[in-house]
Amino acid sequence: MSKNKKTLTNNFGAPVDDDQNSLTAGNPGPVLMQDVHLLEKLSHFDRERIPERVVHAKGAGAHGYFAVTADVTKYTRAKFLSAVGKRTEVFLRFSTVGGERGSADAERDPRGFAMKFYTEEGNYDLVGNNTPVFFIRDPLKFADFIHTQKKNPATNLKDPDMFWDFLSLTPESIHQVTILFSDRGTPRTYRHMNGFSSHTYKWYNDKGEYFWVKYHFKTEQGIQNLTRQEAEVMKGKDPDHATRDLHESILRGEYPSWRLEMQIMTPEQAANYRFDPFDITKVWPHADFPPIVIGRLVLNKNPENYFAEVEQSAFSPANFVPGIAASPDKMLQGRLFSYHDTHRHRLGPNFHLLPVNAPKASQVDNYQRDGFMRSDGNFGGSPNYYPNSFGGPEPRLEIAEPSFEVSGKAARQKYVHPNDDFVQAGALYKKVMTDADRDHLVGNIVDHLGGARKRIQYRQCALFYKAEQEYGRRVAQGLNLDLKEVARLAGMSAEDRAKETAAGTYEK
């Protein structure tokens, strides 16, 4: 045997004599149960598929780095942001939200933009999307919302009635719906879209001062989107086109890059701001809080193994480092629990030991022990409790985040804010979009909403009308709806509108 040839082994390192012929009793068989190599191969094969992500199942990823380009030490004590020019290794996973792993990259869907920063103070995860807002503001609605984006439990088919029924009964969704059904809902590639934290986060400095912030990663390749017609062609031509584009662009040395822009708000400004700064269905207009450029993100290395690095990667907005913390955003509060919980279900309680998830620039030292697939030394004989008198790791009180005031009754309370859910969606339609953008938006909505029942069409068009009358009229005309009826429904409360468009209405 040549010295350069590798020896095939089983999972425990023992050499294998034959990998083409099963151990049999006679020729041609039957196969013997004592063929332990066959049993190992089959049993491993049976378990090769881990549970699919409930959301963001279809994705692509790459390695790279983040470089600081501006001094932000007056805002945050995070060490990876402590000096201009400092670089931190990152892993980024892009994804579509609603589809399964085999779904097309060109589906109309938000795109996930999840980053893991391997900092010297531990891993910091920023789990965002390519849109600055989201459909809902309360985590209690999240499971219901996702169910409507999946398949009908009876037919196992995508269902426009499910999709639009929920959205038309959830007025806070109108801003995200308007973005999703513009051409921004189908980015041409992962390289040609922006990424946003969407949520508001807290930054705090060495003095104990804190600030509310939003992250905006702006593509340096320029924004490019697919029209509805182009997306339909692409889904049939190459359902993995965005995954392919990311991989091949890095192979060519055309490294995708984004500049990081931050919006920063003081607690005093937040207290009197015209929008709720912690409402994920709203943006902070740039005229009020101009973004400042603080860094650059570059992806320059493809994964060596998709399963090990992309499929097993696990991100959570609960992974903070000193200098960065959560805000009172209710959706964020729900995600702080849900992400780690789903990874423990999908990958096991020790998913943090997988190489793509493990810290690279810092050491783990705590009292978590045991569990399925514990693949390190399990901390040997060191104490597994705290406090102890055997030299175990100690908390560091000085890194605690600064406190902020909270008050009020503990109750299930309806969201109340003087600025409604429609003003920003209306401004997006009327002041930001071009005539071509508006034409595409209306066409995209009519094409999709046209598959829903008439009563749902009326209810949703009333929301478009409330955002901007021309918006509602154009969609209603595209669906051949009665414009006076749309205007009448728009003048009602959400509760009355839901009653007025109950089952059977408009379908008699």
N, C-alpha and C positions, 0 to 999 in steps of 0.2 A: 504493500500500500504506500502511495506517495505521501511524503511528509506534509505536503500542502493540503491534502484532503482531510476534511473534517469527518469524524465518526458520528453517525447517527446514534442518539441515545434515547432512553425513555425519560420521563419527567424527573427522574431521580438520579440521572447521570450514568446509568448502566448502558453498555453498548447493545445495539439491536443487530441481530444477525440477518434478518430478512424483513423487508417492509412491503413486499409485493404478494406474498403467499401466506394465507392463514394456516395455523396449525390444525391438521385434520386427522381423522381416523381413516386411513386409506385414501385412495384417490378416486373420485373427487372429494369425498368427505363422508360424514358431516364434520363440522368445525368443533373442536374441543374447547370446553370452558376454561381449560388451563392455559389458553393462549392469552396471557396477561397483557401482552403488547396490543393485541386487537381490542381487548376490553378497555384498556387505557385510552386508545385512540377514539373509540366510539363514545365512551362516557364523557370524554372531554368535548368531543364534537357536539354532543347533546346539550352541553352547557355553554357553548360559545356565545350565545346571544344573551346579553344582559337586558333587563327591562328597558324598553324605550322611554326616553324622556316624555312626560305627559305633554309638555310644550317645548318648543325649540328642538324637536327631534332631528330635523334635517340640518346639518351644519358642516362648516369647513373651518379649518384653523391654521394658524401659522405662528412662528416665534419671531421675536424682534426685540426692540429696545425703545425706551422712552428717555428723551433727553430734555433737561430743564433749560429754558432759554431766557428766563426772567426771574428776578429775585422776588420770591413770595414769602420770605421768612417773617414778614410782619403779619401775615395771615395764618400761617400754619407752622407747627414744629415738626411735621413729618420729615424724617431724615432724607428720604429719597427725593424730596423737593428742596433740600437745604442749600444748594449751591448751583449757580449757573454752569452749565456744561456737564452736570452729573448725569450719568446714564444708569438706568435700571433695566434688567432683563424682563421681558413681558411675554405672555402667551395670550393670543386673542382668538376667540371663537365667534364666527359669524353664524347666523342661522335664520331659518324661517320659523314662524311661531306655531301656526295651527296644524300644518301637515305632518304626515308620518315620515319616516326616514326615506321612503321611496318617492316622496312627492317632488314636484318640479321646483327648481330654483326660481322660476319666473312667475310663481303664484302671486296674486295680490295679497299681501300680508306684511305686517311689520317685520323688520329684520333685526335679529338680536345682535348686539355689539358688546360682548362680554370680555373683560380684560383681567388678567392676573399679573400683578406687579410683584416680582420676587425681591422684596426690599430687605435691608439689613435688620429691620425690626419686625419681620414676619411678612406673610403674604397679604397684599391688599387687593381686594377684588372690586371692580366697578362693573356692575351688570346693567347695561342699558340697551337702548334700541336705536334705530335710525330715525326716530321721531322724538321731538322734545316733550310730547304729552302722551297720555294714555286714555283708554276708554272709560275707566271707572276710578273713583277716588277712595273707595272703601273696600278692604280685603274680603269682607263678608260676601261681596258680589262676585269674587274672582272665579270660583269653581263654576258658578252658573254661566258666567260670560264665556269661559273656555268651552263648556259643553256646547254652547250655541255655535262655536266656530268649528266644532268637530262634525261627526256624521250623525244622522238621524238614527236613534236606537232601534227603530223598526226596519228601515230600509237600508241602513248602512251607507247612505248617500249624503253628500252635502245638501243642505236644505235651506233655501233662501228664506222660507218662513221662519225657521228657528233663528237664523242670522239676524234678520231685520225685526222680528218680533221683540227680541230682547233690546236691541239698540233703540227702537222707536219708543220703548217704555223706559229708557234710561237717557234722559236729556243731556246729562253731563258728557255723553259720548260724542256729541255733535262735532267738537273740535277735532278729535282724532279721526272720526269718520270722514271729515272733509279732507284731511291730509291723506288718509288711506286711499280714497277714491280719486285723488289727483294722480298724476303720473309718478309722484313720489312713492306711491304704493307698490310700484314695480321697478326698483333700481336696476339699471343695466347690469351692473356687477357689484360685488361687495367693495371693490376698490373705488367705485364712483358714487359713494353715498357718505353722508355724515353719520356720526355717532353721538348720542347724547346720554347724559346720566338720567335725564327726565326728572328724577327725584331731586329735591333739594337736600344737600348735606351740610354738616357743620364742619368748619375748619377752626382750629384754635391754636394759639401761639404759646410761646414760653412764658408770657406774662399772664396767661389765664384769660386773655381776651378771645372772644369767638365771633365768627361770621357765618352767614348762610351763603352757600355757593351752589352754582350749577355748572356742569362740565359740558363743553361743546367741542367735539373732535371734527374739524372741518377738513374734508378730503382735499389733498393737494393735486389730485388727478382731475378735479372738476366734477360737478354733479352731472350725471347722465342717467336718464331713465328710459324705460320701454313704454311705448304706447300700449293700449289694450290689445290692439291688433298685432303688434310686434311680439308681445308677451305670449299670445295664443300660438303664434308660429314657433316661438322658441321652445315652448313646453313640449311640442311634438318633435322638433328638430334636435334639441339637446337638453333634456330635463336637468342635467347637471352642469349647465353652462357656467354658472357663477363659481361653483367649486373648481371646475376646470380652469377658469380664467385666473383665479387666485393662485393656484398651483403653478401654472405655466408662466405667469408674469414674474414670479419669484425665481423660477428656473432661468428665465431670460436675463435676470439681474435688474428687472424693472421693479424695484422694491416699492410697494404701496406705502404712502405716508399721509399723515394727518397732522395738522397743527392743533394744539389744545388751547382753546379760548375759555376763560372763566368769567362768569358773572358773579359778582360779590356784593352782598347786601349786609349792612350792619343790623344788629338787633333793633336799634332805634328806628331805622328805615322800615324794617319788617312790621313793627308795631302799628304803623300808620299807612301801610301800602294799600293802594286801591284794589289789588287782587290779593287773595290768600296766597302767601308765598310758599305754602306747603301743599297746595292743591295740584296734584300731578296732571289734572286736565287743563291747566293754565300754563302759559309761558310768562316770563318777565320780559316785557318789550325792551328791545335793545336801546331804544331812546331813553328809557328810564335807567337802565343798568348796562352801559356799553361793555361788551366783552373785551377782556384783555388777553393777549397772547402770552402764554407762560411755558409752552413746551412743544415738543415734536415727537410723534410716534412713527416708527418705521418697522415694517415687517420684512425680514430678510432671510428667513430660513423656513423651509417646509418641514412638516413632521416626517419622521422616518417611518412611523407606523401609525396609521389612522386610528385604529382601535385604542392603542396604548395612550396616545396623546390627545386626540380629538374626542373620541367617544367616551373615554374615561375621565376627561377633564371635568372638573366640578367647580362651579363658581357660586359665590354667595355674597350678597350685599352686607352680610353680617361680618365679613372678614375685614376688619379695620386695623389701622396702625395708629400709634400715638400721633395726635395732630389732626385726625379725621374721625368724625363720629356721625351718628344718625341725626335726623331732624324729626319733628313731630308729624311728618307726612304719614297719614294712616296706611296708605298702600305700602310704603316702605316698612312700616312697623310689622305688617303681616309678612312681608318677604323676608325679614330678618329671621323669622322662624322657618318659613316654608322651604327655603332653598336648602339649608343644611338637612332638614328632615327628609326631603325627597332624595338627596344624595345618599343618605344612610339607607334608604329603602332600595335604591337602584344599585348602588355599588358596595354597600356594607358599612358597618360602623367604623372601619379603619380606612375609608376612602382617602383620608388625608395623607396616608403613607404611600399612595401611588406616586411614582416619580413626577408626573405632570402637575400633581396637586401639592406635593411636599415643598416646604420652604427650601430655597437654594442658597440664600445669603444670610440665614439666621438659624439658630439651633432651637429645637423643640425640647422643652423640659417641663413636664407637668405631672399630674397624678392620674391621668387616664390610662387604663390598663386593659388588657385582654380583648375579647371580642373576636368575631370571625375574621380570618385572614390577617391576623396580626403578624406582619412580615419583618419586623425588626427584633431587637433583643428584648422588647417589652420592659425596658428600663432595669433589667436584671433584678438584683435584690434590693434596690433602693426603696424607700418608703412609698407606699401608695395611698397616703393620707396626709392631710394638713389640718392643723399645725403639727409639726414634729420636731424632735430635737436631734435629728440625724443628718443635718446639713441639706435638707431638701430645698427646692427652689422657693423663693419668697416673692410675694407681690411687691410692686413698686408704687407706692402711693403718689409719688410726684408726677406720674404720667396720667393721672385721672383727668378726664375732660371737665371743663368748667360747667357749672350747673346753670339752669335757666328755670324761670318760674312757670309752673303749671297750676291751674285752679279750675274749679267747676264741679258739678255734680257727676257722680258715677252713674251713667244711664245710657240707654240706647237712644241717641239723639239724631234727629234729622240735620243734615248739613244746611247751615244758614250763613250766607254771606251777601252783602249788599250788591256785589257785582255778579250778574247772572252767568249762566252756562253758555250763552249764545253770542255775547259781544265779541269774543276773540275769533270764533269761527266766522262770524259775519265780516270782521275786519280782514281776515285771511282771504275770503272770497272777493271782497270789494276792493281792498287796497293793495294786496300783495300779489294776487294772481294776475296774469296777463289774460287778454281775450282768448288766446289759444288754451291757456291753462283752464279757464272756466269752461270752454267748449269740451275739453277732454274730461273734466270732472263730471259735468252733467251727463255726457255720453256714457262714462263708466258706471255711474250710479243707475242710470236708466237701464242699462244692459243687465245689471245684477239685480236691482230691486224689482225689475219687471217680472222676475220669477216668483215673487211673493204674492200673497193674497191682496186683494184690493183694499181691505180694511187696514192692513199693515202699511201698504203704500200710502194711503191717506195720512195715517198717523206719522209716518216718517217724513213725508213732505211738509207736514205742519211744522216739524222741527227745523227743516231747511228754511221754511218761510220765516220763522221766528229769528233765525240767524241773519237772514238778508232776504227781503221779499222777492227780489229778482231770482235769487238762488232757488227758492221754493217754487216760484212760478215756472221756471224753465224745466225743472225736474218733473213737475206736475204735467206740463204740456207734453213732455216726452212720454209720459205714461198715460196720456189721454184722460187725466183726472179733471174733475170739476174744480176750477180755480176758486170759485166762491166758497165751496165746501172746505177746501184747504185753508183758506183765510179764516173761516169760521172756527175750525179746529185749532188753528194757531192761537186764537184769542182765548182759549180755555186754559184752565190749570191742567197740570199733568194728570192729576187724578180724574178730572172730568173727561179729559180727552181719552183716557184709557177706557172709561165706562162707555163713552159714546162710540168707540170703535171696538166694542166687545164682539165676541164670536157671532158671526152671522150678519153683522152690519155691512152694507155695501155689496153683499154677495147674494142678495135675494134676487 
